[in-house]
């Protein structure tokens, strides 16, 4: 089983990388693009005892991983998606 953790900046947090992407898109002729926000995707392959647990238990474990390490919850939001 795999888990995907989508991490993005919270609203109101400045996103200079997203702004740079937006400016680059405009300079390439994609003028119909509005605000751009960038984020990250972390894909985890779950094995061993964790993979044999129930989906709610796996989701809870992955959320715990995200809160402790994968996302800075002060400035970032995250969501968890289980695949498989």
PDB file of N, CA, C and O in Angstrom:
ATOM      1  N   UNK A   1       0.839  -1.173   0.000  1.00  0.00           N
ATOM      2  CA  UNK A   1       0.000   0.000   0.000  1.00  0.00           C
ATOM      3  C   UNK A   1       0.886   1.237   0.000  1.00  0.00           C
ATOM      4  O   UNK A   1       1.985   1.239   0.553  1.00  0.00           O
ATOM      5  N   UNK A   2       0.382   2.283  -0.630  1.00  0.00           N
ATOM      6  CA  UNK A   2       1.097   3.555  -0.660  1.00  0.00           C
ATOM      7  C   UNK A   2       0.231   4.635  -0.033  1.00  0.00           C
ATOM      8  O   UNK A   2      -0.998   4.565  -0.043  1.00  0.00           O
ATOM      9  N   UNK A   3       0.902   5.619   0.503  1.00  0.00           N
ATOM     10  CA  UNK A   3       0.220   6.803   1.024  1.00  0.00           C
ATOM     11  C   UNK A   3       0.846   8.017   0.366  1.00  0.00           C
ATOM     12  O   UNK A   3       2.064   8.107   0.213  1.00  0.00           O
ATOM     13  N   UNK A   4      -0.004   8.937  -0.015  1.00  0.00           N
ATOM     14  CA  UNK A   4       0.465  10.211  -0.567  1.00  0.00           C
ATOM     15  C   UNK A   4       0.093  11.320   0.409  1.00  0.00           C
ATOM     16  O   UNK A   4      -1.049  11.417   0.859  1.00  0.00           O
ATOM     17  N   UNK A   5       1.072  12.146   0.722  1.00  0.00           N
ATOM     18  CA  UNK A   5       0.844  13.290   1.594  1.00  0.00           C
ATOM     19  C   UNK A   5       1.040  14.535   0.743  1.00  0.00           C
ATOM     20  O   UNK A   5       2.132  14.794   0.239  1.00  0.00           O
ATOM     21  N   UNK A   6      -0.032  15.301   0.591  1.00  0.00           N
ATOM     22  CA  UNK A   6       0.007  16.549  -0.171  1.00  0.00           C
ATOM     23  C   UNK A   6       0.182  17.687   0.833  1.00  0.00           C
ATOM     24  O   UNK A   6      -0.622  17.845   1.751  1.00  0.00           O
ATOM     25  N   UNK A   7       1.237  18.475   0.650  1.00  0.00           N
ATOM     26  CA  UNK A   7       1.546  19.565   1.569  1.00  0.00           C
ATOM     27  C   UNK A   7       1.485  20.885   0.803  1.00  0.00           C
ATOM     28  O   UNK A   7       2.056  21.011  -0.281  1.00  0.00           O
ATOM     29  N   UNK A   8       0.790  21.862   1.373  1.00  0.00           N
ATOM     30  CA  UNK A   8       0.706  23.183   0.739  1.00  0.00           C
ATOM     31  C   UNK A   8       0.741  24.262   1.806  1.00  0.00           C
ATOM     32  O   UNK A   8       0.405  24.023   2.966  1.00  0.00           O
ATOM     33  N   UNK A   9       1.149  25.443   1.396  1.00  0.00           N
ATOM     34  CA  UNK A   9       1.201  26.566   2.330  1.00  0.00           C
ATOM     35  C   UNK A   9      -0.211  27.008   2.700  1.00  0.00           C
ATOM     36  O   UNK A   9      -1.120  26.977   1.871  1.00  0.00           O
ATOM     37  N   UNK A  10      -0.379  27.416   3.940  1.00  0.00           N
ATOM     38  CA  UNK A  10      -1.671  27.929   4.382  1.00  0.00           C
ATOM     39  C   UNK A  10      -1.953  29.261   3.701  1.00  0.00           C
ATOM     40  O   UNK A  10      -1.034  29.974   3.297  1.00  0.00           O
ATOM     41  N   UNK A  11      -3.248  29.590   3.579  1.00  0.00           N
ATOM     42  CA  UNK A  11      -3.626  30.888   3.026  1.00  0.00           C
ATOM     43  C   UNK A  11      -3.019  31.988   3.886  1.00  0.00           C
ATOM     44  O   UNK A  11      -2.992  31.885   5.113  1.00  0.00           O
ATOM     45  N   UNK A  12      -2.540  33.025   3.246  1.00  0.00           N
ATOM     46  CA  UNK A  12      -1.937  34.140   3.956  1.00  0.00           C
ATOM     47  C   UNK A  12      -0.438  34.028   4.128  1.00  0.00           C
ATOM     48  O   UNK A  12       0.215  35.015   4.465  1.00  0.00           O
ATOM     49  N   UNK A  13       0.127  32.848   3.907  1.00  0.00           N
ATOM     50  CA  UNK A  13       1.576  32.662   3.992  1.00  0.00           C
ATOM     51  C   UNK A  13       2.160  33.016   2.635  1.00  0.00           C
ATOM     52  O   UNK A  13       1.720  32.502   1.607  1.00  0.00           O
ATOM     53  N   UNK A  14       3.153  33.894   2.637  1.00  0.00           N
ATOM     54  CA  UNK A  14       3.779  34.299   1.379  1.00  0.00           C
ATOM     55  C   UNK A  14       4.411  33.097   0.684  1.00  0.00           C
ATOM     56  O   UNK A  14       5.001  32.226   1.322  1.00  0.00           O
ATOM     57  N   UNK A  15       4.272  33.075  -0.635  1.00  0.00           N
ATOM     58  CA  UNK A  15       4.783  31.965  -1.437  1.00  0.00           C
ATOM     59  C   UNK A  15       5.653  32.519  -2.562  1.00  0.00           C
ATOM     60  O   UNK A  15       5.197  32.625  -3.701  1.00  0.00           O
ATOM     61  N   UNK A  16       6.906  32.873  -2.255  1.00  0.00           N
ATOM     62  CA  UNK A  16       7.761  33.454  -3.294  1.00  0.00           C
ATOM     63  C   UNK A  16       8.031  32.500  -4.456  1.00  0.00           C
ATOM     64  O   UNK A  16       8.162  32.948  -5.595  1.00  0.00           O
ATOM     65  N   UNK A  17       8.114  31.214  -4.196  1.00  0.00           N
ATOM     66  CA  UNK A  17       8.345  30.260  -5.288  1.00  0.00           C
ATOM     67  C   UNK A  17       7.122  30.194  -6.198  1.00  0.00           C
ATOM     68  O   UNK A  17       7.264  30.151  -7.420  1.00  0.00           O
ATOM     69  N   UNK A  18       5.934  30.186  -5.624  1.00  0.00           N
ATOM     70  CA  UNK A  18       4.716  30.207  -6.420  1.00  0.00           C
ATOM     71  C   UNK A  18       4.624  31.465  -7.260  1.00  0.00           C
ATOM     72  O   UNK A  18       4.212  31.423  -8.419  1.00  0.00           O
ATOM     73  N   UNK A  19       5.011  32.587  -6.666  1.00  0.00           N
ATOM     74  CA  UNK A  19       4.999  33.857  -7.402  1.00  0.00           C
ATOM     75  C   UNK A  19       5.971  33.823  -8.574  1.00  0.00           C
ATOM     76  O   UNK A  19       5.649  34.294  -9.665  1.00  0.00           O
ATOM     77  N   UNK A  20       7.165  33.264  -8.350  1.00  0.00           N
ATOM     78  CA  UNK A  20       8.162  33.158  -9.422  1.00  0.00           C
ATOM     79  C   UNK A  20       7.651  32.251 -10.539  1.00  0.00           C
ATOM     80  O   UNK A  20       7.866  32.535 -11.718  1.00  0.00           O
ATOM     81  N   UNK A  21       6.978  31.164 -10.174  1.00  0.00           N
ATOM     82  CA  UNK A  21       6.400  30.271 -11.190  1.00  0.00           C
ATOM     83  C   UNK A  21       5.353  31.018 -12.001  1.00  0.00           C
ATOM     84  O   UNK A  21       5.323  30.920 -13.228  1.00  0.00           O
ATOM     85  N   UNK A  22       4.492  31.766 -11.315  1.00  0.00           N
ATOM     86  CA  UNK A  22       3.462  32.546 -12.004  1.00  0.00           C
ATOM     87  C   UNK A  22       4.054  33.558 -12.967  1.00  0.00           C
ATOM     88  O   UNK A  22       3.568  33.705 -14.088  1.00  0.00           O
ATOM     89  N   UNK A  23       5.103  34.260 -12.543  1.00  0.00           N
ATOM     90  CA  UNK A  23       5.755  35.239 -13.412  1.00  0.00           C
ATOM     91  C   UNK A  23       6.385  34.556 -14.616  1.00  0.00           C
ATOM     92  O   UNK A  23       6.314  35.074 -15.730  1.00  0.00           O
ATOM     93  N   UNK A  24       6.997  33.406 -14.405  1.00  0.00           N
ATOM     94  CA  UNK A  24       7.614  32.672 -15.518  1.00  0.00           C
ATOM     95  C   UNK A  24       6.550  32.212 -16.515  1.00  0.00           C
ATOM     96  O   UNK A  24       6.757  32.286 -17.726  1.00  0.00           O
ATOM     97  N   UNK A  25       5.411  31.735 -16.004  1.00  0.00           N
ATOM     98  CA  UNK A  25       4.328  31.332 -16.899  1.00  0.00           C
ATOM     99  C   UNK A  25       3.833  32.513 -17.731  1.00  0.00           C
ATOM    100  O   UNK A  25       3.582  32.370 -18.928  1.00  0.00           O
ATOM    101  N   UNK A  26       3.693  33.672 -17.103  1.00  0.00           N
ATOM    102  CA  UNK A  26       3.262  34.862 -17.836  1.00  0.00           C
ATOM    103  C   UNK A  26       4.270  35.221 -18.915  1.00  0.00           C
ATOM    104  O   UNK A  26       3.893  35.566 -20.035  1.00  0.00           O
ATOM    105  N   UNK A  27       5.566  35.139 -18.576  1.00  0.00           N
ATOM    106  CA  UNK A  27       6.594  35.497 -19.569  1.00  0.00           C
ATOM    107  C   UNK A  27       6.635  34.491 -20.721  1.00  0.00           C
ATOM    108  O   UNK A  27       7.133  34.811 -21.801  1.00  0.00           O
ATOM    109  N   UNK A  28       6.126  33.301 -20.507  1.00  0.00           N
ATOM    110  CA  UNK A  28       6.058  32.292 -21.568  1.00  0.00           C
ATOM    111  C   UNK A  28       4.762  32.383 -22.372  1.00  0.00           C
ATOM    112  O   UNK A  28       4.507  31.560 -23.252  1.00  0.00           O
ATOM    113  N   UNK A  29       3.961  33.376 -22.064  1.00  0.00           N
ATOM    114  CA  UNK A  29       2.737  33.591 -22.828  1.00  0.00           C
ATOM    115  C   UNK A  29       1.477  33.010 -22.209  1.00  0.00           C
ATOM    116  O   UNK A  29       0.418  33.042 -22.835  1.00  0.00           O
ATOM    117  N   UNK A  30       1.561  32.484 -21.008  1.00  0.00           N
ATOM    118  CA  UNK A  30       0.398  31.936 -20.333  1.00  0.00           C
ATOM    119  C   UNK A  30      -0.210  33.000 -19.415  1.00  0.00           C
ATOM    120  O   UNK A  30      -0.212  32.861 -18.192  1.00  0.00           O
ATOM    121  N   UNK A  31      -0.723  34.060 -20.035  1.00  0.00           N
ATOM    122  CA  UNK A  31      -1.230  35.206 -19.295  1.00  0.00           C
ATOM    123  C   UNK A  31      -2.528  34.967 -18.565  1.00  0.00           C
ATOM    124  O   UNK A  31      -2.905  35.769 -17.710  1.00  0.00           O
ATOM    125  N   UNK A  32      -3.223  33.893 -18.874  1.00  0.00           N
ATOM    126  CA  UNK A  32      -4.502  33.615 -18.227  1.00  0.00           C
ATOM    127  C   UNK A  32      -4.352  32.861 -16.907  1.00  0.00           C
ATOM    128  O   UNK A  32      -5.345  32.399 -16.345  1.00  0.00           O
ATOM    129  N   UNK A  33      -3.136  32.735 -16.413  1.00  0.00           N
ATOM    130  CA  UNK A  33      -2.899  32.081 -15.125  1.00  0.00           C
ATOM    131  C   UNK A  33      -2.924  33.150 -14.042  1.00  0.00           C
ATOM    132  O   UNK A  33      -2.216  34.154 -14.122  1.00  0.00           O
ATOM    133  N   UNK A  34      -3.748  32.918 -13.033  1.00  0.00           N
ATOM    134  CA  UNK A  34      -3.831  33.842 -11.900  1.00  0.00           C
ATOM    135  C   UNK A  34      -2.767  33.511 -10.865  1.00  0.00           C
ATOM    136  O   UNK A  34      -1.621  33.217 -11.205  1.00  0.00           O
ATOM    137  N   UNK A  35      -3.157  33.562  -9.606  1.00  0.00           N
ATOM    138  CA  UNK A  35      -2.230  33.283  -8.514  1.00  0.00           C
ATOM    139  C   UNK A  35      -1.745  31.835  -8.595  1.00  0.00           C
ATOM    140  O   UNK A  35      -2.515  30.928  -8.910  1.00  0.00           O
ATOM    141  N   UNK A  36      -0.473  31.636  -8.308  1.00  0.00           N
ATOM    142  CA  UNK A  36       0.121  30.297  -8.302  1.00  0.00           C
ATOM    143  C   UNK A  36       0.636  30.027  -6.891  1.00  0.00           C
ATOM    144  O   UNK A  36       1.325  30.858  -6.300  1.00  0.00           O
ATOM    145  N   UNK A  37       0.295  28.858  -6.363  1.00  0.00           N
ATOM    146  CA  UNK A  37       0.799  28.405  -5.064  1.00  0.00           C
ATOM    147  C   UNK A  37       1.494  27.067  -5.302  1.00  0.00           C
ATOM    148  O   UNK A  37       0.945  26.199  -5.980  1.00  0.00           O
ATOM    149  N   UNK A  38       2.663  26.895  -4.766  1.00  0.00           N
ATOM    150  CA  UNK A  38       3.381  25.643  -4.942  1.00  0.00           C
ATOM    151  C   UNK A  38       3.290  24.823  -3.664  1.00  0.00           C
ATOM    152  O   UNK A  38       3.051  25.352  -2.579  1.00  0.00           O
ATOM    153  N   UNK A  39       3.485  23.534  -3.819  1.00  0.00           N
ATOM    154  CA  UNK A  39       3.457  22.631  -2.675  1.00  0.00           C
ATOM    155  C   UNK A  39       4.382  21.462  -2.936  1.00  0.00           C
ATOM    156  O   UNK A  39       5.278  21.527  -3.778  1.00  0.00           O
ATOM    157  N   UNK A  40       4.148  20.395  -2.199  1.00  0.00           N
ATOM    158  CA  UNK A  40       4.976  19.210  -2.413  1.00  0.00           C
ATOM    159  C   UNK A  40       4.124  17.962  -2.213  1.00  0.00           C
ATOM    160  O   UNK A  40       3.121  17.980  -1.500  1.00  0.00           O
ATOM    161  N   UNK A  41       4.539  16.901  -2.845  1.00  0.00           N
ATOM    162  CA  UNK A  41       3.891  15.603  -2.736  1.00  0.00           C
ATOM    163  C   UNK A  41       4.920  14.625  -2.197  1.00  0.00           C
ATOM    164  O   UNK A  41       6.011  14.492  -2.751  1.00  0.00           O
ATOM    165  N   UNK A  42       4.572  13.944  -1.121  1.00  0.00           N
ATOM    166  CA  UNK A  42       5.449  12.934  -0.530  1.00  0.00           C
ATOM    167  C   UNK A  42       4.733  11.602  -0.655  1.00  0.00           C
ATOM    168  O   UNK A  42       3.615  11.450  -0.165  1.00  0.00           O
ATOM    169  N   UNK A  43       5.362  10.642  -1.303  1.00  0.00           N
ATOM    170  CA  UNK A  43       4.758   9.329  -1.490  1.00  0.00           C
ATOM    171  C   UNK A  43       5.502   8.323  -0.624  1.00  0.00           C
ATOM    172  O   UNK A  43       6.725   8.207  -0.701  1.00  0.00           O
ATOM    173  N   UNK A  44       4.761   7.602   0.193  1.00  0.00           N
ATOM    174  CA  UNK A  44       5.331   6.633   1.116  1.00  0.00           C
ATOM    175  C   UNK A  44       4.869   5.236   0.738  1.00  0.00           C
ATOM    176  O   UNK A  44       3.676   5.015   0.532  1.00  0.00           O
ATOM    177  N   UNK A  45       5.791   4.295   0.645  1.00  0.00           N
ATOM    178  CA  UNK A  45       5.419   2.892   0.473  1.00  0.00           C
ATOM    179  C   UNK A  45       5.349   2.299   1.873  1.00  0.00           C
ATOM    180  O   UNK A  45       6.334   2.311   2.612  1.00  0.00           O
ATOM    181  N   UNK A  46       4.181   1.782   2.229  1.00  0.00           N
ATOM    182  CA  UNK A  46       3.959   1.262   3.570  1.00  0.00           C
ATOM    183  C   UNK A  46       4.150  -0.251   3.561  1.00  0.00           C
ATOM    184  O   UNK A  46       3.558  -0.955   2.742  1.00  0.00           O
ATOM    185  N   UNK A  47       4.977  -0.742   4.471  1.00  0.00           N
ATOM    186  CA  UNK A  47       5.292  -2.169   4.530  1.00  0.00           C
ATOM    187  C   UNK A  47       5.156  -2.659   5.970  1.00  0.00           C
ATOM    188  O   UNK A  47       4.847  -1.888   6.878  1.00  0.00           O
ATOM    189  N   UNK A  48       5.389  -3.929   6.154  1.00  0.00           N
ATOM    190  CA  UNK A  48       5.445  -4.503   7.490  1.00  0.00           C
ATOM    191  C   UNK A  48       4.128  -4.422   8.231  1.00  0.00           C
ATOM    192  O   UNK A  48       3.054  -4.505   7.635  1.00  0.00           O
ATOM    193  N   UNK A  49       4.226  -4.259   9.535  1.00  0.00           N
ATOM    194  CA  UNK A  49       3.051  -4.259  10.402  1.00  0.00           C
ATOM    195  C   UNK A  49       2.087  -3.135  10.060  1.00  0.00           C
ATOM    196  O   UNK A  49       0.873  -3.310  10.162  1.00  0.00           O
ATOM    197  N   UNK A  50       2.605  -1.993   9.658  1.00  0.00           N
ATOM    198  CA  UNK A  50       1.727  -0.866   9.334  1.00  0.00           C
ATOM    199  C   UNK A  50       0.821  -1.188   8.156  1.00  0.00           C
ATOM    200  O   UNK A  50      -0.359  -0.839   8.173  1.00  0.00           O
ATOM    201  N   UNK A  51       1.352  -1.844   7.141  1.00  0.00           N
ATOM    202  CA  UNK A  51       0.576  -2.161   5.945  1.00  0.00           C
ATOM    203  C   UNK A  51      -0.545  -3.157   6.226  1.00  0.00           C
ATOM    204  O   UNK A  51      -1.511  -3.229   5.466  1.00  0.00           O
ATOM    205  N   UNK A  52      -0.429  -3.919   7.301  1.00  0.00           N
ATOM    206  CA  UNK A  52      -1.448  -4.917   7.600  1.00  0.00           C
ATOM    207  C   UNK A  52      -2.560  -4.390   8.507  1.00  0.00           C
ATOM    208  O   UNK A  52      -3.495  -5.123   8.830  1.00  0.00           O
ATOM    209  N   UNK A  53      -2.468  -3.142   8.914  1.00  0.00           N
ATOM    210  CA  UNK A  53      -3.495  -2.554   9.780  1.00  0.00           C
ATOM    211  C   UNK A  53      -4.702  -2.120   8.953  1.00  0.00           C
ATOM    212  O   UNK A  53      -4.674  -2.163   7.723  1.00  0.00           O
ATOM    213  N   UNK A  54      -5.746  -1.708   9.634  1.00  0.00           N
ATOM    214  CA  UNK A  54      -6.954  -1.230   8.953  1.00  0.00           C
ATOM    215  C   UNK A  54      -6.686   0.138   8.326  1.00  0.00           C
ATOM    216  O   UNK A  54      -5.771   0.853   8.735  1.00  0.00           O
ATOM    217  N   UNK A  55      -7.491   0.486   7.333  1.00  0.00           N
ATOM    218  CA  UNK A  55      -7.307   1.779   6.652  1.00  0.00           C
ATOM    219  C   UNK A  55      -7.369   2.950   7.634  1.00  0.00           C
ATOM    220  O   UNK A  55      -6.524   3.842   7.547  1.00  0.00           O
ATOM    221  N   UNK A  56      -8.326   2.990   8.560  1.00  0.00           N
ATOM    222  CA  UNK A  56      -8.333   4.113   9.516  1.00  0.00           C
ATOM    223  C   UNK A  56      -7.065   4.178  10.371  1.00  0.00           C
ATOM    224  O   UNK A  56      -6.587   5.268  10.685  1.00  0.00           O
ATOM    225  N   UNK A  57      -6.519   3.021  10.748  1.00  0.00           N
ATOM    226  CA  UNK A  57      -5.283   3.008  11.541  1.00  0.00           C
ATOM    227  C   UNK A  57      -4.097   3.486  10.709  1.00  0.00           C
ATOM    228  O   UNK A  57      -3.244   4.224  11.201  1.00  0.00           O
ATOM    229  N   UNK A  58      -4.047   3.065   9.453  1.00  0.00           N
ATOM    230  CA  UNK A  58      -2.964   3.494   8.564  1.00  0.00           C
ATOM    231  C   UNK A  58      -3.044   4.994   8.347  1.00  0.00           C
ATOM    232  O   UNK A  58      -2.037   5.696   8.431  1.00  0.00           O
ATOM    233  N   UNK A  59      -4.251   5.485   8.066  1.00  0.00           N
ATOM    234  CA  UNK A  59      -4.419   6.926   7.845  1.00  0.00           C
ATOM    235  C   UNK A  59      -4.007   7.716   9.077  1.00  0.00           C
ATOM    236  O   UNK A  59      -3.356   8.754   8.957  1.00  0.00           O
ATOM    237  N   UNK A  60      -4.375   7.240  10.253  1.00  0.00           N
ATOM    238  CA  UNK A  60      -3.986   7.920  11.492  1.00  0.00           C
ATOM    239  C   UNK A  60      -2.470   7.942  11.657  1.00  0.00           C
ATOM    240  O   UNK A  60      -1.907   8.954  12.077  1.00  0.00           O
ATOM    241  N   UNK A  61      -1.802   6.830  11.329  1.00  0.00           N
ATOM    242  CA  UNK A  61      -0.343   6.763  11.446  1.00  0.00           C
ATOM    243  C   UNK A  61       0.331   7.726  10.474  1.00  0.00           C
ATOM    244  O   UNK A  61       1.294   8.402  10.835  1.00  0.00           O
ATOM    245  N   UNK A  62      -0.172   7.788   9.241  1.00  0.00           N
ATOM    246  CA  UNK A  62       0.427   8.682   8.243  1.00  0.00           C
ATOM    247  C   UNK A  62       0.182  10.147   8.638  1.00  0.00           C
ATOM    248  O   UNK A  62       1.065  10.986   8.459  1.00  0.00           O
ATOM    249  N   UNK A  63      -0.992  10.455   9.165  1.00  0.00           N
ATOM    250  CA  UNK A  63      -1.255  11.822   9.646  1.00  0.00           C
ATOM    251  C   UNK A  63      -0.293  12.179  10.768  1.00  0.00           C
ATOM    252  O   UNK A  63       0.185  13.311  10.840  1.00  0.00           O
ATOM    253  N   UNK A  64      -0.009  11.226  11.637  1.00  0.00           N
ATOM    254  CA  UNK A  64       0.950  11.459  12.717  1.00  0.00           C
ATOM    255  C   UNK A  64       2.340  11.748  12.148  1.00  0.00           C
ATOM    256  O   UNK A  64       3.042  12.635  12.633  1.00  0.00           O
ATOM    257  N   UNK A  65       2.733  10.991  11.111  1.00  0.00           N
ATOM    258  CA  UNK A  65       4.020  11.239  10.448  1.00  0.00           C
ATOM    259  C   UNK A  65       4.065  12.654   9.877  1.00  0.00           C
ATOM    260  O   UNK A  65       5.062  13.361  10.017  1.00  0.00           O
ATOM    261  N   UNK A  66       2.973  13.054   9.235  1.00  0.00           N
ATOM    262  CA  UNK A  66       2.922  14.376   8.614  1.00  0.00           C
ATOM    263  C   UNK A  66       3.021  15.473   9.662  1.00  0.00           C
ATOM    264  O   UNK A  66       3.739  16.454   9.470  1.00  0.00           O
ATOM    265  N   UNK A  67       2.303  15.314  10.774  1.00  0.00           N
ATOM    266  CA  UNK A  67       2.319  16.337  11.815  1.00  0.00           C
ATOM    267  C   UNK A  67       3.678  16.446  12.492  1.00  0.00           C
ATOM    268  O   UNK A  67       4.088  17.533  12.901  1.00  0.00           O
ATOM    269  N   UNK A  68       4.371  15.327  12.610  1.00  0.00           N
ATOM    270  CA  UNK A  68       5.654  15.319  13.314  1.00  0.00           C
ATOM    271  C   UNK A  68       6.850  15.650  12.431  1.00  0.00           C
ATOM    272  O   UNK A  68       7.853  16.167  12.921  1.00  0.00           O
ATOM    273  N   UNK A  69       6.756  15.355  11.109  1.00  0.00           N
ATOM    274  CA  UNK A  69       7.946  15.517  10.273  1.00  0.00           C
ATOM    275  C   UNK A  69       7.682  16.068   8.880  1.00  0.00           C
ATOM    276  O   UNK A  69       8.413  16.943   8.418  1.00  0.00           O
ATOM    277  N   UNK A  70       6.669  15.580   8.214  1.00  0.00           N
ATOM    278  CA  UNK A  70       6.520  15.860   6.786  1.00  0.00           C
ATOM    279  C   UNK A  70       5.999  17.252   6.473  1.00  0.00           C
ATOM    280  O   UNK A  70       6.256  17.775   5.388  1.00  0.00           O
ATOM    281  N   UNK A  71       5.270  17.862   7.405  1.00  0.00           N
ATOM    282  CA  UNK A  71       4.731  19.205   7.186  1.00  0.00           C
ATOM    283  C   UNK A  71       5.037  20.084   8.385  1.00  0.00           C
ATOM    284  O   UNK A  71       5.077  19.617   9.523  1.00  0.00           O
ATOM    285  N   UNK A  72       5.250  21.352   8.113  1.00  0.00           N
ATOM    286  CA  UNK A  72       5.385  22.344   9.179  1.00  0.00           C
ATOM    287  C   UNK A  72       3.985  22.890   9.427  1.00  0.00           C
ATOM    288  O   UNK A  72       3.540  23.799   8.726  1.00  0.00           O
ATOM    289  N   UNK A  73       3.290  22.343  10.417  1.00  0.00           N
ATOM    290  CA  UNK A  73       1.873  22.652  10.597  1.00  0.00           C
ATOM    291  C   UNK A  73       1.604  24.094  11.027  1.00  0.00           C
ATOM    292  O   UNK A  73       0.448  24.516  11.072  1.00  0.00           O
ATOM    293  N   UNK A  74       2.641  24.844  11.338  1.00  0.00           N
ATOM    294  CA  UNK A  74       2.454  26.267  11.644  1.00  0.00           C
ATOM    295  C   UNK A  74       2.110  27.033  10.368  1.00  0.00           C
ATOM    296  O   UNK A  74       1.270  27.932  10.387  1.00  0.00           O
ATOM    297  N   UNK A  75       2.764  26.672   9.252  1.00  0.00           N
ATOM    298  CA  UNK A  75       2.551  27.414   8.004  1.00  0.00           C
ATOM    299  C   UNK A  75       2.023  26.561   6.863  1.00  0.00           C
ATOM    300  O   UNK A  75       1.728  27.086   5.790  1.00  0.00           O
ATOM    301  N   UNK A  76       1.896  25.238   7.077  1.00  0.00           N
ATOM    302  CA  UNK A  76       1.471  24.353   5.989  1.00  0.00           C
ATOM    303  C   UNK A  76       0.245  23.523   6.376  1.00  0.00           C
ATOM    304  O   UNK A  76       0.059  23.155   7.536  1.00  0.00           O
ATOM    305  N   UNK A  77      -0.575  23.243   5.377  1.00  0.00           N
ATOM    306  CA  UNK A  77      -1.667  22.275   5.487  1.00  0.00           C
ATOM    307  C   UNK A  77      -1.209  20.989   4.827  1.00  0.00           C
ATOM    308  O   UNK A  77      -0.291  20.996   4.006  1.00  0.00           O
ATOM    309  N   UNK A  78      -1.848  19.883   5.187  1.00  0.00           N
ATOM    310  CA  UNK A  78      -1.555  18.628   4.505  1.00  0.00           C
ATOM    311  C   UNK A  78      -2.823  17.799   4.409  1.00  0.00           C
ATOM    312  O   UNK A  78      -3.765  17.962   5.184  1.00  0.00           O
ATOM    313  N   UNK A  79      -2.814  16.905   3.430  1.00  0.00           N
ATOM    314  CA  UNK A  79      -3.878  15.916   3.311  1.00  0.00           C
ATOM    315  C   UNK A  79      -3.246  14.577   3.000  1.00  0.00           C
ATOM    316  O   UNK A  79      -2.163  14.509   2.418  1.00  0.00           O
ATOM    317  N   UNK A  80      -3.927  13.513   3.391  1.00  0.00           N
ATOM    318  CA  UNK A  80      -3.410  12.157   3.227  1.00  0.00           C
ATOM    319  C   UNK A  80      -4.329  11.407   2.278  1.00  0.00           C
ATOM    320  O   UNK A  80      -5.553  11.476   2.391  1.00  0.00           O
ATOM    321  N   UNK A  81      -3.719  10.685   1.337  1.00  0.00           N
ATOM    322  CA  UNK A  81      -4.449   9.858   0.383  1.00  0.00           C
ATOM    323  C   UNK A  81      -3.842   8.458   0.423  1.00  0.00           C
ATOM    324  O   UNK A  81      -2.636   8.301   0.231  1.00  0.00           O
ATOM    325  N   UNK A  82      -4.659   7.448   0.669  1.00  0.00           N
ATOM    326  CA  UNK A  82      -4.182   6.064   0.668  1.00  0.00           C
ATOM    327  C   UNK A  82      -4.482   5.454  -0.692  1.00  0.00           C
ATOM    328  O   UNK A  82      -5.581   5.607  -1.225  1.00  0.00           O
ATOM    329  N   UNK A  83      -3.485   4.754  -1.253  1.00  0.00           N
ATOM    330  CA  UNK A  83      -3.607   4.156  -2.575  1.00  0.00           C
ATOM    331  C   UNK A  83      -3.335   2.662  -2.464  1.00  0.00           C
ATOM    332  O   UNK A  83      -2.292   2.245  -1.961  1.00  0.00           O
ATOM    333  N   UNK A  84      -4.277   1.869  -2.938  1.00  0.00           N
ATOM    334  CA  UNK A  84      -4.061   0.425  -2.946  1.00  0.00           C
ATOM    335  C   UNK A  84      -4.797  -0.306  -1.867  1.00  0.00           C
ATOM    336  O   UNK A  84      -4.695  -1.528  -1.769  1.00  0.00           O
TER     337      UNK A  84
END
